[in-house]
Amino acid sequence: MSLSISKTRAPWRNLINSHLNKTEGYEFTIATVGYDSHGNPVPRVRTCGFRGFFPELELHSSGQKDMDQQVEDGGNPHLFESDMLAFTTDVRMEKLEQLESTGNVIEAMFWLKEVMVQWRIKGKAYSIGNPNPESEREYGLRPELFEALRVQDDYRGDLSGDADKWTWEKAVTKYFANHSPVMRGSFRNPPPGQPRSELPSNPDLRLGQKVINLQDSVARENFRVVLILPEEVEQLDLSDLDDVRRQKWTLLMDEEDEDGPDGKWVETEIWP
Ligand SMILES: Cc1cc2nc3c(=O)[nH]c(=O)nc-3n(C[C@H](O)[C@H](O)[C@H](O)COP(=O)(O)O)c2cc1C
């Protein structure tokens, strides 16, 4: 498989960042494709918390304290950035199965009312964080996902030393640490979507648990970070209703050379 990746920062990144910085809430809508009981494709949407562009994540102080106490070097060196949008989820929910059974297609959508702009991001999404290294799907994909990481522009460290210290495991753990203990505990909830009348046979699965241990095996079994690789991004700007603007960026992939995939973003202004 070849992923859609550009080695240079996407041209829409600074714009969406400036809009997100002016926004209070960080939720977005995530659409996947599922199948109804007759096997027909059906749209599925839900709200998820946007966790920024992987792997950049500003941890709150208590999350960083847990990282400092429990993770080697307090986590990864601040080395990489990417255009992959991140959210976290529970593997027992429906969206991951829907992604895997439909070629990983996803659409994410923000309506940022403070700036009167809608952003739609279409692409493919992959989950990381399976603690079982025999998960070929994820572990086979990691080298390809690694291609989507770029060294940050303002990085001034020891590149080879820091690259050696960077691991996927620390990256995923940081997203787990970013959740409060009670949110971490939600990954030990009874199975999402199952009837409440059915009590789980596993006594570890209960509502309202608090998790401090970042390696809690029950919670980490269920916790995943989902990475969205954008292929088409669209901005609808309603800030001036006399002159509504709609812009589209499409990632065009070239023939892959020995340096791996490297697409080019093409920008088009379209009628709203
Ligand atoms: C404000 C808000 C934030 C949410 N954040 C997430 C999230 O980050 N990840 C997630 O999987 N579900 C989140 N949910 C729950 C989802 O909307 C949804 O109910 C759940 O993921 C199950 O969906 P699924 O079975 O279609 O996968 C959030 C819901 C709300 C209302």
The ligand as a Tripos MOL2 file, in Angstrom:
@<TRIPOS>MOLECULE
LIG
   31    33     1     0     0
SMALL
NO_CHARGES

@<TRIPOS>ATOM
      1 C1        -18.2510   16.3890   22.8140 C.3       1 LIG1
      2 C2        -18.0130   14.9550   22.4460 C.ar      1 LIG1
      3 C3        -16.7140   14.5010   22.2760 C.ar      1 LIG1
      4 C4        -16.4660   13.1730   21.9270 C.ar      1 LIG1
      5 N1        -15.1770   12.7670   21.7130 N.ar      1 LIG1
      6 C5        -14.9470   11.5070   21.2840 C.ar      1 LIG1
      7 C6        -13.6350   11.1150   20.9260 C.ar      1 LIG1
      8 O1        -12.6590   11.8830   21.0000 O.2       1 LIG1
      9 N2        -13.4600    9.8410   20.4830 N.ar      1 LIG1
     10 C7        -14.4980    8.9650   20.3690 C.ar      1 LIG1
     11 O2        -14.2590    7.8230   19.9480 O.2       1 LIG1
     12 N3        -15.7470    9.3050   20.6990 N.ar      1 LIG1
     13 C8        -16.0030   10.5650   21.1390 C.ar      1 LIG1
     14 N4        -17.2870   10.9400   21.4520 N.ar      1 LIG1
     15 C9        -18.3760    9.9330   21.3750 C.3       1 LIG1
     16 C10       -18.7860    9.7490   19.9090 C.3       1 LIG1
     17 O3        -19.5380   10.8450   19.4580 O.3       1 LIG1
     18 C11       -19.5700    8.4280   19.6990 C.3       1 LIG1
     19 O4        -20.7050    8.4040   20.5140 O.3       1 LIG1
     20 C12       -18.7000    7.2090   19.9900 C.3       1 LIG1
     21 O5        -17.4000    7.4000   19.4710 O.3       1 LIG1
     22 C13       -19.2780    5.9110   19.4020 C.3       1 LIG1
     23 O6        -19.3160    6.0190   18.0030 O.3       1 LIG1
     24 P1        -19.1350    4.7780   17.0010 P.3       1 LIG1
     25 O7        -19.7510    3.5780   17.6600 O.co2     1 LIG1
     26 O8        -19.8430    5.2070   15.7590 O.co2     1 LIG1
     27 O9        -17.6790    4.5500   16.7860 O.co2     1 LIG1
     28 C14       -17.5510   12.2690   21.7890 C.ar      1 LIG1
     29 C15       -18.8630   12.7350   21.9520 C.ar      1 LIG1
     30 C16       -19.0870   14.0500   22.2790 C.ar      1 LIG1
     31 C17       -20.5140   14.5050   22.4190 C.3       1 LIG1
@<TRIPOS>BOND
     1     1     2 1
     2     2     3 ar
     3     2    30 ar
     4     3     4 ar
     5     4     5 ar
     6     4    28 ar
     7     5     6 ar
     8     6     7 ar
     9     6    13 1
    10     7     8 2
    11     7     9 ar
    12     9    10 ar
    13    10    11 2
    14    10    12 ar
    15    12    13 ar
    16    13    14 ar
    17    14    15 1
    18    14    28 ar
    19    15    16 1
    20    16    17 1
    21    16    18 1
    22    18    19 1
    23    18    20 1
    24    20    21 1
    25    20    22 1
    26    22    23 1
    27    23    24 1
    28    24    25 2
    29    24    26 1
    30    24    27 1
    31    28    29 ar
    32    29    30 ar
    33    30    31 1
@<TRIPOS>SUBSTRUCTURE
     1 LIG1         1 GROUP 0 **** ****
